[in-house]
Amino acid sequence: MQEFRIVFAMSLVLCVFSLEGCGDSTPADSPPAVPTENKQPESQPEKTVQTEQATVEPVDPQAEVKAVFETLLSIREEPDPDEWMQADKKLIAFGKSAVPTLKEAMSHPDPGARELASMYLASLGPEAKEAAPVLETALQDESPFTQVNAASTLTHFPEYREKAIPVLISLAEHPDSNTRLTAIYALGNLDSQSSAQLNAIKAALNDSDTDVQLAAIKVLGQMGEPARETLTELQTLIDDGDTSETLREAALSSKSQIEQSQKK
């Protein structure tokens, strides 16, 4: 942001004129007074003042956002916790105003930049609408992390939802657990559920990663009545002696939520 300052300069010129009076009686031998001729100061040649037009560089309204994004990008491989947290908070604080920079970064040749941008766009949810076209392109990105973030963001927009859901269903079986986790949460947050979406979430109840299992259990409970067909699977988890206490409590809670929704 460029500051413009206006400086006003004022100059005051004081002109003092001295008047000399003449008496009525002048000695006879005194020569008559000769009136003093008023001489005007010689006019000074006018100085030509040339004002130089300063070249003002256009201000980039996204400059600060880009600087923070570049900081995160440069430290993403080995981030210092404090430095990362500080930059992360700054970028999040920009909110919707950061979309132009994040949208531009979705076309960056560095996969890491696209992953980073997709993550922050996903955090904006519906406010990332301006970036929807580039997110649609990112559904085919080489990085599954970028794909899943793009797809989860696009589920907020009806005109893109049908393209995003199949990608999420596919990524719910991806080898990377974080990708599966994000896909399950995104599928569970949709207003309506198809049998294909529900089957993907149900399958995650037996995932090898407990965080993915927990995500599947929780979203089924949030879905309520549409998830009634998973009550048997939830009960199996509850009765299984190998189920951790955390998963068992979550399964009991979700089972109760589904059963309560059936009574309404």
C-alpha positions in Angstrom: 0.0 0.0 0.0 1.5 3.3 -1.1 1.1 6.4 1.1 0.7 9.7 -0.5 1.8 12.8 1.4 1.0 16.3 0.4 3.3 19.0 1.8 2.2 22.6 1.8 4.9 25.3 1.9 4.0 29.0 2.5 6.4 31.9 2.2 5.7 35.5 3.5 7.5 38.5 2.0 7.6 41.7 4.1 8.1 44.9 2.3 9.1 48.0 4.4 8.8 51.4 3.0 10.4 54.4 4.7 8.8 57.9 4.3 10.8 61.0 5.0 8.9 64.3 5.8 10.1 67.9 4.9 9.7 71.0 7.2 8.1 74.3 6.2 11.2 76.5 6.9 14.3 75.6 4.9 17.5 77.8 5.3 18.0 80.2 2.4 21.4 78.9 1.6 20.2 75.4 1.6 19.8 73.9 -1.8 16.3 73.0 -2.7 15.3 69.6 -1.8 15.6 67.3 -4.7 12.8 64.8 -4.8 14.0 61.3 -4.5 13.2 59.3 -7.6 11.4 56.1 -6.8 13.3 53.4 -8.5 11.6 50.2 -9.3 13.7 47.1 -8.8 14.9 45.7 -12.0 12.6 43.0 -13.1 14.2 39.6 -12.8 13.9 37.3 -15.7 11.2 34.8 -15.1 12.5 31.5 -14.2 11.1 28.6 -16.0 10.1 26.0 -13.5 10.0 22.5 -14.9 8.0 20.1 -12.9 9.1 16.6 -13.4 6.3 14.1 -13.6 7.0 11.4 -11.2 6.4 7.9 -12.5 4.1 6.2 -10.2 4.2 2.4 -10.3 0.8 0.7 -10.2 0.0 -0.6 -6.7 -0.7 -4.4 -6.6 -3.5 -4.9 -4.1 -2.5 -8.5 -3.7 1.2 -7.7 -2.9 0.8 -8.4 0.8 -1.2 -11.6 0.2 1.4 -12.8 -2.3 4.3 -12.1 0.2 2.6 -14.2 2.9 1.9 -17.0 0.5 5.5 -17.0 -0.8 6.7 -17.3 2.8 4.5 -20.3 3.4 5.7 -21.8 0.2 9.3 -21.3 1.0 9.1 -23.0 4.4 6.6 -25.7 3.7 9.3 -28.5 3.4 10.8 -27.8 6.8 8.6 -25.3 8.5 9.6 -23.6 11.7 6.4 -24.0 13.9 6.3 -20.3 15.0 7.1 -18.9 11.6 4.5 -21.2 9.9 1.8 -20.4 12.5 2.4 -16.6 12.1 2.2 -16.7 8.3 -0.7 -19.1 8.4 -2.7 -16.8 10.6 -2.0 -13.9 8.3 -3.1 -15.7 5.2 -6.3 -16.9 6.9 -7.0 -13.4 8.2 -7.1 -12.1 4.6 -10.2 -14.2 4.1 -12.0 -13.9 0.7 -9.6 -11.1 -0.3 -6.9 -13.7 -0.7 -8.8 -15.6 -3.5 -7.1 -13.8 -6.4 -3.7 -14.8 -5.3 -4.7 -18.4 -4.4 -6.5 -18.7 -7.7 -3.4 -17.6 -9.6 -1.3 -20.1 -7.6 -3.5 -22.9 -8.8 -1.7 -22.6 -12.1 1.8 -22.5 -10.6 4.2 -25.0 -12.1 5.3 -26.1 -8.6 2.9 -28.9 -7.4 3.6 -27.7 -3.8 2.2 -24.2 -4.6 -1.0 -25.8 -6.0 -1.4 -28.0 -3.0 -0.9 -25.0 -0.7 -3.4 -22.8 -2.6 -6.0 -25.6 -2.8 -5.8 -26.1 0.9 -6.5 -22.5 1.7 -9.2 -22.3 -0.9 -10.9 -25.3 0.7 -10.8 -23.6 4.0 -12.8 -20.7 2.5 -15.6 -22.9 1.3 -18.4 -21.0 -0.5 -16.3 -17.8 -0.4 -13.9 -19.4 -2.9 -16.5 -19.3 -5.7 -14.3 -17.0 -7.9 -11.7 -19.8 -8.1 -14.2 -22.5 -9.1 -13.1 -22.7 -12.8 -9.5 -23.3 -11.9 -10.5 -25.8 -9.2 -12.5 -27.7 -11.7 -9.3 -28.0 -13.8 -7.5 -29.1 -10.6 -9.7 -32.2 -10.4 -7.2 -33.7 -12.9 -4.1 -32.5 -11.0 -1.2 -34.8 -10.6 -1.4 -34.3 -6.8 -4.2 -36.2 -5.0 -4.0 -33.6 -2.2 -4.8 -30.9 -4.7 -7.5 -33.0 -6.2 -9.3 -33.7 -3.0 -9.1 -30.1 -1.8 -10.5 -28.9 -5.1 -13.3 -31.4 -5.1 -14.3 -30.7 -1.5 -14.5 -27.0 -2.3 -16.5 -27.5 -5.5 -19.2 -29.4 -3.6 -20.3 -26.0 -2.3 -21.4 -25.0 -5.8 -24.3 -26.9 -7.4 -23.1 -26.3 -10.9 -19.8 -28.1 -10.1 -21.0 -30.7 -7.5 -21.7 -33.5 -10.0 -18.2 -33.3 -11.3 -16.6 -33.2 -7.8 -18.5 -36.1 -6.1 -17.1 -38.9 -8.3 -13.6 -37.6 -7.6 -14.2 -37.7 -3.9 -15.6 -41.2 -4.0 -12.5 -42.4 -5.9 -10.2 -40.6 -3.5 -11.9 -42.2 -0.5 -9.9 -45.3 -1.5 -6.6 -43.5 -2.2 -3.5 -45.0 -0.5 -2.8 -41.8 1.3 -4.7 -41.6 4.6 -5.0 -37.8 4.7 -6.5 -37.9 1.2 -9.0 -40.5 2.3 -9.8 -38.5 5.4 -10.6 -35.3 3.5 -12.7 -37.1 1.0 -14.8 -38.8 3.7 -15.5 -35.5 5.5 -16.4 -33.8 2.2 -18.8 -36.6 1.2 -20.4 -36.6 4.6 -21.0 -32.9 4.6 -23.2 -33.0 1.5 -26.9 -32.2 1.9 -28.0 -35.3 -0.1 -26.4 -38.7 -0.3 -26.4 -41.2 -3.2 -25.9 -44.9 -2.6 -22.4 -44.5 -4.1 -21.5 -41.8 -1.6 -22.9 -43.7 1.4 -21.1 -46.9 0.3 -17.8 -45.0 0.2 -18.3 -43.8 3.8 -19.5 -47.2 5.0 -16.4 -48.8 3.6 -14.3 -46.4 5.5 -15.7 -47.8 8.8 -13.1 -50.6 8.3 -10.3 -48.4 7.2 -6.8 -49.3 8.4 -6.3 -45.7 9.7 -8.2 -44.9 12.9 -8.6 -41.3 12.0 -10.4 -42.2 8.8 -12.6 -44.7 10.7 -13.4 -42.0 13.2 -14.3 -39.5 10.4 -16.6 -42.1 8.8 -18.4 -42.8 12.1 -18.9 -39.1 12.8 -20.3 -38.1 9.4 -22.7 -41.0 9.5 -24.1 -39.7 12.8 -24.3 -36.2 11.3 -26.2 -37.6 8.3 -28.9 -39.0 10.5 -31.8 -40.9 8.9 -30.2 -41.3 5.5 -27.4 -43.4 7.2 -29.9 -45.9 8.8 -28.5 -48.7 6.6 -25.2 -48.5 8.4 -26.6 -49.2 11.8 -25.5 -52.8 11.6 -21.9 -51.9 10.8 -21.9 -49.4 13.7 -23.2 -52.0 16.1 -20.5 -54.4 14.9 -17.8 -51.8 15.8 -19.4 -51.3 19.2 -19.5 -55.1 19.9 -16.0 -55.8 18.6 -13.5 -56.2 21.5 -10.7 -54.9 19.4 -12.4 -51.5 18.8 -10.7 -48.7 20.7 -12.6 -46.8 23.3 -12.5 -43.7 21.2 -14.1 -45.4 18.2 -16.6 -47.3 20.4 -17.9 -44.1 22.0 -18.1 -42.3 18.6 -20.0 -45.3 17.2 -22.5 -45.3 20.1 -23.1 -41.6 19.6 -23.6 -41.8 15.9 -25.9 -44.9 16.3 -28.0 -42.9 18.7 -28.1 -39.9 16.4 -29.4 -42.0 13.5 -32.0 -43.8 15.7 -33.2 -40.4 17.0 -33.6 -39.0 13.5 -35.8 -42.0 12.5 -38.3 -41.1 15.2 -38.8 -37.6 13.9 
